[in-house]
Amino acid sequence: MGAGGPDEEDNNRWPPWLKPLLREHFFVQCKLHLDSHKTECNMFCLDCTNGALCSLCLVHHKDHRYIQIRRSSYHDVIRVSEIQKYLDISGIQTYVINSAKVVFINERPQPRPGKGVINTCEVCERSLVDSFRFCSLGCKFVGTSKNFQKKRRQMRMESGSEDSLSCSSSSSHGENNKVQSFSPSTPPPTSTPVNYRSAKRRKGIPHRAPMAGLIIEY
């Protein structure tokens, strides 16, 4: 189940058949009925928990509880109408496939959530709709364990401390800038007093005599 998975105390909260169900591989050829047709192992006995069964194997499990596993896009699903009789599936995302509401058994890897996604699985971060918390039975099994919750709280605390340090650093940097802004700036250079006596007077525009442009004819 990975790091942060359920411990023995958490296992007691779940039916003993759930962990074997999550680990089982379905839709393989039945080893007991190799000569028969359509003997894919898509059944699971909740009382025996001795592996995947084909339809012919059910002869030996008449009085037992069993469920049928189905496939959707190469992933195993169970109909809600079957699994909710034996397990609390609240908080798990449901889907409608072939006109039947189903839940996925295990998580489905997703590279990254789509744009605008605001709700994701608490365990694998797969995109979810509405207010669901988990994408599958396996994610709820892990996500509700004490170890996982403890690890998640620790990560939040570490993230919060990093944010506070970042804010503190930014605040300190701002204070330094604030102090520097109050320090006196370099005064502007003083202008040298003008000595009006020593200043040379600018020559005026020369004016010609009034009669200078008159041509006298003899």
Secondary structure, 3 states (H helix, E strand, C coil): CCCCCCCHHHHCCCCCCHHHHHHCCCCCECCCCCCCCCCECCEEECCCCCCEECHHHHHHHCCCCEEECEEECCEEEEEHHHHCCCCCCCCECCEEECCEEEEECCCCCCCCCCCCCCCECCCCCCECCCCCCECEHHHHHHHCCHHHHHHHHHHHHHHHHHHHHHHHHHHHHHHHHHHHHHCCCCCCCCCCCCCCCCCCCCCCCCCCCCCCCCCCCC
